[in-house]
Amino acid sequence: VVRRTRRRVLLRTPEPAPLLQRLFAACRDVFRGPGTVPAPDDVALIRGILDKMGPGDVNLSAEQNFFKATDAAALQHPLTITRTTIYTCTNFSIVIFFLPPTAVIPLHNHPGMTVFSKLLLGSLRIKSYDWAEPPVFAAGSTPDDHLRLAEVVVDSGFSAPSDTLVLYPAAGGNMHRFTAATPCAILDVLGPPYSEDRDCTYYQDFPYSHCCPSDIAELHHHGGCRDDGEESRRRRLGWLKETAMPEDLEMYEMPYRGPPIL
């Protein structure tokens, strides 16, 4: 009698793709090019992946020194900001910014863009604004040199690990400034990315005390903000003025040497 025995075949469960690869795949599916904003479910998808990511997912560690570039010009400016591009295309880009202590990414906007920012290392302060609606301009200002009223969205300190911040073309703090308290690494997803046709504008901000009473009265008349006390308004409002790119802003591009995207 010949007995046949069945050999049990064990099927291995495929290992999940690395988070960076999952982020790339999600961005490729979600971002549809200029003029589009991701749907809430798509925003939640990308945000959920970024929230899980840490420095190890892009081969970073707190012990490494990313804040002293080997480029001679960068070494002459100790507050130089270093940037490395993981991936870029017409629809989106994935980049990392490295900020040495006290370095500042000046107040700037993101025209027509949805941006996800994940702090991977360090501590920093973020201040961001959206334009007050309806638009209010300072009395006596000119089109070439005007102050426009904006509402503060974020003015807080953040330390890694922290949740992902998301800004939209007209909400969420589209104009923001980063000020590093310690060496920082920030992973940004921009959709669509900056381009020759979509460059950023820099701003100088002024406190609410620069407002004229008539300007604030006009804002309240149109329902732009609630009248719930002078101190509250001062915390929420500020004036923004377009300015040239700061002369002391130094940005050094470094080749990406982390895990590859397939």
VOGU-3710 file (C-alpha; in Angstrom, 3 decimals, decimal comma):
1> vvrrtrrrvl> 0,000/0,000/0,000  1,446/3,323/-1,018  0,430/6,217/1,124  0,632/9,646/-0,258  1,372/12,426/2,136  0,464/16,003/1,473  3,172/18,539/2,044  1,875/21,618/3,783  2,857/24,768/1,989  3,196/27,812/4,210
11> lrtpepapll> 2,377/31,044/2,441  4,252/34,035/3,728  2,310/37,214/4,267  3,916/39,923/2,148  5,716/42,509/4,233  4,150/45,966/4,054  5,919/48,453/1,849  8,214/50,944/3,603  6,418/54,087/4,719  8,354/56,277/2,274
21> qrlfaacrdv> 7,295/54,035/-0,608  3,693/54,129/0,623  3,872/57,914/0,841  5,112/58,138/-2,737  2,371/55,799/-4,006  -0,315/57,789/-2,168  0,961/61,106/-3,528  1,060/59,691/-7,045  -2,590/58,667/-6,756  -3,851/61,746/-4,907
31> frgpgtvpap> -2,221/64,768/-6,550  -3,799/65,583/-9,914  -1,810/68,639/-10,893  -2,222/72,424/-10,647  -5,690/73,716/-9,863  -6,798/70,705/-7,817  -7,071/70,209/-4,063  -7,054/66,696/-2,553  -10,367/65,420/-1,203  -10,679/65,028/2,588
41> ddvalirgil> -10,237/61,246/2,390  -7,066/61,686/0,338  -5,726/64,254/2,805  -6,390/61,793/5,623  -4,535/59,062/3,698  -1,352/61,087/3,229  -1,538/62,573/6,701  -1,947/59,115/8,227  1,222/57,876/6,527  3,240/60,940/7,516
51> dkmgpgdvnl> 2,043/60,730/11,129  3,652/57,280/11,342  6,948/58,362/9,805  10,057/59,104/11,826  13,644/60,017/11,009  14,579/56,367/10,496  12,207/56,100/7,541  14,498/58,416/5,560  17,777/57,212/7,148  18,128/60,101/9,588
61> saeqnffkat> 19,128/60,040/13,237  19,517/62,689/15,886  23,238/61,900/16,148  23,948/62,791/12,534  25,035/66,290/11,626  23,076/67,590/8,657  23,539/71,210/9,516  27,105/71,811/8,369  27,206/71,429/4,617  30,510/70,576/2,991
71> daaalqhplt> 30,030/73,327/0,432  32,479/76,152/1,181  29,880/78,867/0,598  27,484/77,211/3,023  30,174/76,911/5,684  30,641/80,681/5,580  26,979/81,121/6,576  26,243/79,007/9,667  22,485/79,668/9,431  22,271/78,170/5,953
81> itrttiytct> 19,191/76,008/5,421  19,879/72,722/3,648  17,327/71,071/1,396  17,281/67,621/-0,164  14,717/66,541/-2,753  13,537/62,956/-2,412  11,245/63,096/-5,435  9,699/65,743/-7,670  7,408/65,802/-10,675  4,797/68,121/-12,159
91> nfsivifflp> 2,128/67,125/-9,645  4,017/66,920/-6,346  7,374/66,926/-4,603  8,744/65,320/-1,432  11,588/67,249/0,209  13,404/67,511/3,534  14,563/70,817/5,013  17,369/70,888/7,588  17,512/73,956/9,842  20,373/74,711/12,236
101> ptaviplhnh> 19,490/76,350/15,579  17,964/79,865/15,249  17,694/79,540/11,439  14,511/80,939/9,919  12,500/80,041/6,835  10,928/83,486/6,333  7,214/84,134/6,082  6,142/83,008/2,602  3,088/81,678/0,793  2,211/78,552/-1,209
111> pgmtvfskll> 0,151/79,708/-4,205  -2,455/77,153/-5,254  -0,722/74,451/-3,213  -1,620/71,866/-0,595  1,327/71,265/1,729  1,934/68,594/4,377  4,690/69,303/6,930  6,038/66,623/9,261  8,677/67,522/11,863  11,075/64,574/11,986
121> lgslriksyd> 13,757/65,951/14,322  14,154/68,876/16,674  12,020/71,757/17,938  10,799/74,875/16,179  8,200/77,609/16,247  5,652/78,039/13,488  3,597/81,136/12,826  1,098/81,027/9,996  -1,608/83,241/8,542  -4,571/83,182/6,186
131> waeppvfaag> -5,999/86,315/4,610  -8,886/87,878/6,503  -12,117/87,814/4,537  -13,365/90,033/3,077  -10,036/91,623/2,054  -9,099/94,636/4,180  -6,195/96,942/3,339  -4,646/99,616/5,511  -5,921/103,112/4,846  -3,651/105,108/2,551
141> stpddhlrla> -1,755/102,096/1,214  -1,000/101,710/-2,487  -1,212/98,612/-4,727  2,587/98,432/-4,777  3,067/98,972/-1,057  0,027/97,909/0,926  -0,689/96,266/4,225  -3,369/93,579/4,100  -5,125/92,163/7,116  -4,504/88,479/7,897
151> evvvdsgfsa> -5,670/86,098/10,609  -3,223/84,066/12,672  -3,824/80,319/12,266  -0,862/78,867/14,167  1,590/80,534/16,548  3,079/77,712/18,594  6,157/75,673/19,335  6,469/72,074/18,098  8,823/69,248/19,017  9,333/65,919/17,259
161> psdtlvlypa> 7,508/63,641/17,173  4,456/65,750/16,339  1,378/65,453/14,171  1,490/66,436/10,520  0,342/69,967/9,685  -1,658/70,557/6,498  -2,218/73,843/4,705  -4,424/74,518/1,687  -4,467/77,181/-1,057  -6,761/79,452/0,969
171> aggnmhrfta> -6,881/77,910/4,449  -4,877/76,174/7,141  -2,160/78,829/7,331  -1,036/79,131/3,698  1,539/81,766/4,677  3,963/80,512/7,313  7,349/81,046/8,966  9,567/78,410/10,633  12,059/79,395/13,353  14,333/76,615/14,616
181> atpcaildvl> 14,953/76,313/18,352  17,232/73,276/17,898  18,573/71,469/14,807  15,466/70,457/12,849  14,514/68,195/9,978  11,143/68,818/8,301  9,632/66,493/5,717  7,421/68,427/3,297  5,009/67,159/0,654  3,949/69,894/-1,759
191> gppysedrdc> 1,255/69,426/-4,356  1,767/70,888/-6,841  5,381/71,931/-6,185  6,913/75,340/-6,753  7,813/76,050/-10,377  8,750/78,932/-12,659  5,042/79,677/-13,019  4,287/79,165/-9,327  6,839/80,907/-7,160  6,430/81,996/-3,566
201> tyyqdfpysh> 5,925/85,520/-2,263  7,653/86,683/0,917  5,962/88,838/3,540  6,779/91,027/6,498  4,241/90,901/9,294  3,226/93,714/11,604  1,244/93,563/14,854  -2,445/94,237/15,054  -1,759/97,610/16,673  -0,910/98,949/13,197
211> ccpsdiaelh> -4,610/98,597/12,276  -6,739/101,687/11,879  -10,072/101,583/13,719  -11,899/102,254/10,430  -10,285/99,198/8,840  -11,399/96,953/11,700  -14,878/98,459/11,601  -15,095/97,584/7,903  -14,022/94,003/8,617  -16,716/93,590/11,269
221> hhggcrddge> -19,311/95,229/9,020  -18,746/92,471/6,450  -18,747/89,696/9,045  -15,055/88,937/8,649  -14,480/88,281/12,360  -16,437/88,397/15,581  -16,248/91,314/17,953  -15,276/89,452/21,111  -12,809/91,844/22,687  -9,771/93,902/21,775
231> esrrrrlgwl> -7,254/91,480/23,270  -8,738/88,554/21,360  -8,542/90,472/18,085  -4,913/91,312/18,705  -4,099/87,628/19,081  -5,896/86,713/15,853  -4,992/89,508/13,461  -1,907/91,034/11,897  -0,876/93,046/8,858  1,148/91,478/6,053
241> ketampedle> 3,190/93,356/3,487  4,819/91,815/0,421  8,597/92,053/0,486  11,587/90,895/-1,521  13,299/87,630/-0,690  15,468/88,321/2,375  19,085/88,917/1,361  20,382/86,773/4,222  18,340/83,724/3,197  20,760/80,966/2,211
251> myempyrgpp> 19,427/77,695/0,817  21,851/74,886/0,025  20,744/71,889/-2,084  22,129/68,538/-0,956  21,804/65,280/-2,931  19,343/62,812/-1,447  21,100/59,732/-0,043  18,256/58,025/1,785  16,275/54,913/0,864  15,275/54,927/-2,810
261> il> 11,731/55,230/-4,108  10,753/52,527/-6,584
//
